Every structure is written in structure tokens, then in C-alpha cells.
């Protein structure tokens, strides 16, 4: 596994273990056990994981995920920590890094930021740039259902257009914060927003940002 994905995987596993199965998360309706089951199913049950994106498979995904959630919590954590089996596409370094660096970062923050006393992580500049590069590539997909025009901007002025339209809201923040915002965690992202008040309100209330 590549450096960023492997590091975020281990951080997520450690945090889930330390938090306990009943810890809250930013994923609506999910506690830490549910989130752990989601991560395991995504990597190990391709026959069900398609339900993440395909509505017709959603019920199967829910059923399989519920079955995994009934496993001992420590077993789920160990499955996350050890990584996917050989037959999983995620076992390939390129796919692991491309798919999991962001996935595991966001889910780690889902656990961290559900706590009232959370503080932003200090990310090294290289990883911050990795997150930004992924966000740039995914921006149009992530923002396709935004109710308003959406521009993501780093403090240094670099921007990514996530959704064309009017009125426009510009969201400024560090790559990690922009990523959380764009993935539907608007209230847990430390960003600044510019635009019409009503448009900003609609963007914060949008439930369909992200994948």
C-alpha cells in the first residue's frame, strides 16, 4: 500500500479502536461500529459495495453492512488495519492510493470531528497538496448537485469550480477543510464563505454534496 493511504488506514483503525463502537460520527445515523462495517464491506464485498453508488443495489448493501456490523468490533478493526484481500482491487497500490487516501482521511475526520473538543489536524504540505489534487479532479462530480454555483479556493488563491451556476458561493479554506465541506460535512469544516446570504444558507443545508 502507498504511503498516504496506508497511514490514513492505520490512523482510522487506531481512532475507531480508541473511540469504541458506540462513538458518534459525522455520518448521519452511523456510530463507529457502523462506519467500521462500511469500510470493511467497501473493500471486501464488491458484490454489495456497488450499492454505495447504484440505487438498485442499496438494499443489498444495507443488508450486508448490517451483517458485518454484528461481528465483534475488534474483528472489524483488525480487518481495516490489515487491509483488503489479494482479490480486491484495493490491494493494488495505485488503486489503493487513488481511492483510499481521501476515503480514509474523511472517515477519520468523521470520528474526530463528532467530538465537541476536536481541533484540526496539522497536515504536512505534501499530503495537503495530495488532497487538493484529488479535490480538483473530483470537484465537478462532488458538486454536481449543489443548489448554487460553487467555487473552492485555497488561501493561496488556487481555485476549483465544483458547480457552474448563479448565484455563486466561494468557499475558502485549507485543502482538508475544503474536502470535508465538499463531501457534505459543511458544518464541521472550518472555512470562509463569500456570496449572497441566501445562497450560502442553501449550500450549508444541501444534503447531496459529495459522492
TAVEN-V195962 format. One record per run of one state. SS is the DSSP state (hx for helix, st for strand, lp for the rest). FROM is the first residue (numbers start at 0). TO is the last residue. If there is no record, write none. Layout:
SS,FROM,TO / SS,FROM,TO
//
This chain:
lp,0,1 / hx,2,18 / lp,19,22 / st,23,23 / lp,24,29 / st,30,30 / hx,31,43 / lp,44,44 / hx,45,51 / lp,52,53 / hx,54,68 / lp,69,71 / hx,72,81 / lp,82,87 / hx,88,90 / lp,91,91 / hx,92,111 / lp,112,123 / hx,124,141 / lp,142,147 / st,148,152 / lp,153,157 / st,158,162 / lp,163,166 / st,167,171 / lp,172,173 / hx,174,181 / lp,182,184 / hx,185,187 / lp,188,190 / st,191,193 / lp,194,195 / hx,196,204 / lp,205,210
//
